[in-house]
Amino acid sequence: MTVATESRVTIRRPQRLGEEVYNAIYSQLMSLEIPPGGRISVDALVRELGVSQTPIREALSRLEAQGLVTKTHLIGYTATNQIDRNKLAQLYDLRLLLEPFAAGQAAEKMSDEAIGELEQLALDMGGISPGGSRNAYSEFARKDAAFHDKIAEGSGNELVQEALSRLYVHVHLFRLYYHTRATSTAINEHEQIIAAIRARNSADAEAAMRQHILESRNRFLSEA
């Protein structure tokens, strides 16, 4: 006798939903709609975004790993407190140690496809006109973090990429307290980095990245 078994189909939640929820909360943090130290209500986000708690908690866990969100027992989630000027300088010191090396390695190891993605990120940033808008600048910041992370990934060194992954967002979040203009100078510096990587010139890529970080540090700290 053959016993019919009931087939079960597992419906998976689209991955894009999780990414959209993450981007929405990230944007609120980067535009200071959720200020540093501000409490983050999961229930309020459920109502606002029209999704269940699951993708929201997943997004908050991801943001916690980036250091943008803090979870406290019996209290819940809060936006991480703003870093001070001294901590910002220390972040740049760390970037100067790691990112030129990463760029030099990326020039040797990055695939042509990944370089194409890097060029597209640079184009996307060039098309953003913040004009004093915090929301627009938060989008620029997200693309900029992705640009630098792509280079770190291209270095082939996972530990370097992991060490750098939490730095970029804090630099941009600090800047929001002063002004939100994305300068053409920074975009030009990105183009020089890409050109060196595309040419497979490790020394030039390392030098271009070092110069970019030095110039960025000068721009940011002069605003503080």
Buried (B, 14 or more C-beta within 10 A) or exposed (E): EEEEEEEEEEEEEEEEBBEBBBBBBBBBBBBBBBEBEBEBBEEEBBEEBEBEEEBBBBBBEBBBEBBBBBBEEEEBBBBBEBBEEEEBBEBBEEBBEBBBBBBBBBBBBBEEEBBEBBBEBBEBBBEBEBEEBBBBBBBBBBBBBBBBBBBBBBBBBEEBBEBBBBBBBBBBBBBBEEEBBBEEEBBEBBBBBBBBBBEBBBEBBBBBBBBBBBBBBEBBEEEE
